[in-house]
């Protein structure tokens, strides 16, 4: 077991995260399916084969993060891939996507909601990555990938001709910050064997956007999985989708 590459996917029990789990497991990677609720993780892992193990992980809870890191070292002995996938938008389940966006703008969102989104989407990325860096440093080819968003690109959203920028608000701002955090990790680790990249899945239909996306989870998982499996000649410190580089 310990000769296989080991990956951890945060928020791996549904949506793009679950499809990333499937994609990595199909490449003979041992995948730890991270889920805030272990029962949800166990249910999601059913039928996915011997390469998938559910693990309890709440990216907003340091005790949970530390316990997951300890379990990975104790039970699996290594970590080669960290997929920082967990994210929330606070879109209301019974509202249209446009309504959810309009209440997600920084001018309208309660500060408590903004803090909640940033706690998962930004500070969760930092906390999990910091906790697992000791294991990743021991890997001969560590990989860290963020499930990113072109909707959070400051370059694209600063263009007045971009009609999508009306949706730039709480969620998008949090992902912009997550992009910056990911780039900061890449720069800090560029002299090591760890490569750090951000992958845009596109507007994928998931619970995050009340299933209003135009892409399937299979399509959305392609770029994150590709970057998780890049070789020694692969990039670090990049932001891309299936079509190539995306501006930060």
RASULWO-V984204 format. One record per residue. N is the residue number from 1. RES is the residue in three letters. NEAR is the number of other C-alpha atoms within 8 Angstrom. Layout:
n=N res=RES near=NEAR
n=N res=RES near=NEAR
//
This chain:
n=1 res=UNK near=4
n=2 res=UNK near=7
n=3 res=UNK near=4
n=4 res=UNK near=8
n=5 res=UNK near=12
n=6 res=UNK near=13
n=7 res=UNK near=14
n=8 res=UNK near=12
n=9 res=UNK near=16
n=10 res=UNK near=14
n=11 res=UNK near=14
n=12 res=UNK near=18
n=13 res=UNK near=13
n=14 res=UNK near=9
n=15 res=UNK near=10
n=16 res=UNK near=13
n=17 res=UNK near=15
n=18 res=UNK near=13
n=19 res=UNK near=13
n=20 res=UNK near=14
n=21 res=UNK near=14
n=22 res=UNK near=9
n=23 res=UNK near=10
n=24 res=UNK near=13
n=25 res=UNK near=12
n=26 res=UNK near=7
n=27 res=UNK near=6
n=28 res=UNK near=9
n=29 res=UNK near=12
n=30 res=UNK near=13
n=31 res=UNK near=14
n=32 res=UNK near=13
n=33 res=UNK near=18
n=34 res=UNK near=15
n=35 res=UNK near=16
n=36 res=UNK near=11
n=37 res=UNK near=9
n=38 res=UNK near=11
n=39 res=UNK near=6
n=40 res=UNK near=10
n=41 res=UNK near=17
n=42 res=UNK near=9
n=43 res=UNK near=7
n=44 res=UNK near=9
n=45 res=UNK near=13
n=46 res=UNK near=7
n=47 res=UNK near=4
n=48 res=UNK near=8
n=49 res=UNK near=7
n=50 res=UNK near=5
n=51 res=UNK near=10
n=52 res=UNK near=13
n=53 res=UNK near=10
n=54 res=UNK near=12
n=55 res=UNK near=11
n=56 res=UNK near=12
n=57 res=UNK near=13
n=58 res=UNK near=10
n=59 res=UNK near=15
n=60 res=UNK near=8
n=61 res=UNK near=7
n=62 res=UNK near=8
n=63 res=UNK near=6
n=64 res=UNK near=11
n=65 res=UNK near=14
n=66 res=UNK near=9
n=67 res=UNK near=8
n=68 res=UNK near=11
n=69 res=UNK near=10
n=70 res=UNK near=8
n=71 res=UNK near=9
n=72 res=UNK near=11
n=73 res=UNK near=11
n=74 res=UNK near=7
n=75 res=UNK near=6
n=76 res=UNK near=11
n=77 res=UNK near=8
n=78 res=UNK near=13
n=79 res=UNK near=17
n=80 res=UNK near=14
n=81 res=UNK near=14
n=82 res=UNK near=12
n=83 res=UNK near=14
n=84 res=UNK near=11
n=85 res=UNK near=11
n=86 res=UNK near=11
n=87 res=UNK near=9
n=88 res=UNK near=9
n=89 res=UNK near=9
n=90 res=UNK near=9
n=91 res=UNK near=12
n=92 res=UNK near=7
n=93 res=UNK near=5
n=94 res=UNK near=4
n=95 res=UNK near=9
n=96 res=UNK near=7
n=97 res=UNK near=10
n=98 res=UNK near=6
n=99 res=UNK near=8
n=100 res=UNK near=12
n=101 res=UNK near=11
n=102 res=UNK near=9
n=103 res=UNK near=8
n=104 res=UNK near=13
n=105 res=UNK near=12
n=106 res=UNK near=8
n=107 res=UNK near=4
n=108 res=UNK near=8
n=109 res=UNK near=11
n=110 res=UNK near=6
n=111 res=UNK near=6
n=112 res=UNK near=6
n=113 res=UNK near=9
n=114 res=UNK near=11
n=115 res=UNK near=8
n=116 res=UNK near=8
n=117 res=UNK near=16
n=118 res=UNK near=10
n=119 res=UNK near=10
n=120 res=UNK near=14
n=121 res=UNK near=14
n=122 res=UNK near=14
n=123 res=UNK near=10
n=124 res=UNK near=11
n=125 res=UNK near=13
n=126 res=UNK near=9
n=127 res=UNK near=11
n=128 res=UNK near=10
n=129 res=UNK near=9
n=130 res=UNK near=7
n=131 res=UNK near=10
n=132 res=UNK near=10
n=133 res=UNK near=8
n=134 res=UNK near=7
n=135 res=UNK near=11
n=136 res=UNK near=14
n=137 res=UNK near=11
n=138 res=UNK near=8
n=139 res=UNK near=11
n=140 res=UNK near=7
n=141 res=UNK near=10
n=142 res=UNK near=14
n=143 res=UNK near=14
n=144 res=UNK near=13
n=145 res=UNK near=15
n=146 res=UNK near=13
n=147 res=UNK near=12
n=148 res=UNK near=13
n=149 res=UNK near=12
n=150 res=UNK near=11
n=151 res=UNK near=10
n=152 res=UNK near=12
n=153 res=UNK near=12
n=154 res=UNK near=9
n=155 res=UNK near=8
n=156 res=UNK near=11
n=157 res=UNK near=13
n=158 res=UNK near=7
n=159 res=UNK near=7
n=160 res=UNK near=6
n=161 res=UNK near=4
n=162 res=UNK near=8
n=163 res=UNK near=6
n=164 res=UNK near=8
n=165 res=UNK near=10
n=166 res=UNK near=5
n=167 res=UNK near=9
n=168 res=UNK near=13
n=169 res=UNK near=10
n=170 res=UNK near=13
n=171 res=UNK near=11
n=172 res=UNK near=12
n=173 res=UNK near=10
n=174 res=UNK near=12
n=175 res=UNK near=13
n=176 res=UNK near=11
n=177 res=UNK near=9
n=178 res=UNK near=12
n=179 res=UNK near=12
n=180 res=UNK near=8
n=181 res=UNK near=11
n=182 res=UNK near=13
n=183 res=UNK near=12
n=184 res=UNK near=8
n=185 res=UNK near=9
n=186 res=UNK near=13
n=187 res=UNK near=8
n=188 res=UNK near=7
n=189 res=UNK near=11
n=190 res=UNK near=10
n=191 res=UNK near=5
n=192 res=UNK near=7
n=193 res=UNK near=11
n=194 res=UNK near=12
n=195 res=UNK near=15
n=196 res=UNK near=15
n=197 res=UNK near=16
n=198 res=UNK near=15
n=199 res=UNK near=15
n=200 res=UNK near=15
n=201 res=UNK near=16
n=202 res=UNK near=9
n=203 res=UNK near=8
n=204 res=UNK near=15
n=205 res=UNK near=14
n=206 res=UNK near=12
n=207 res=UNK near=7
n=208 res=UNK near=11
n=209 res=UNK near=11
n=210 res=UNK near=13
n=211 res=UNK near=9
n=212 res=UNK near=9
n=213 res=UNK near=10
n=214 res=UNK near=7
n=215 res=UNK near=10
n=216 res=UNK near=9
n=217 res=UNK near=12
n=218 res=UNK near=8
n=219 res=UNK near=9
n=220 res=UNK near=15
n=221 res=UNK near=14
n=222 res=UNK near=11
n=223 res=UNK near=13
n=224 res=UNK near=17
n=225 res=UNK near=11
n=226 res=UNK near=8
n=227 res=UNK near=11
n=228 res=UNK near=11
n=229 res=UNK near=7
n=230 res=UNK near=8
n=231 res=UNK near=6
n=232 res=UNK near=5
n=233 res=UNK near=5
n=234 res=UNK near=6
n=235 res=UNK near=7
n=236 res=UNK near=9
n=237 res=UNK near=12
n=238 res=UNK near=10
n=239 res=UNK near=13
n=240 res=UNK near=12
n=241 res=UNK near=12
n=242 res=UNK near=7
n=243 res=UNK near=5
n=244 res=UNK near=6
n=245 res=UNK near=8
n=246 res=UNK near=10
n=247 res=UNK near=9
n=248 res=UNK near=8
//
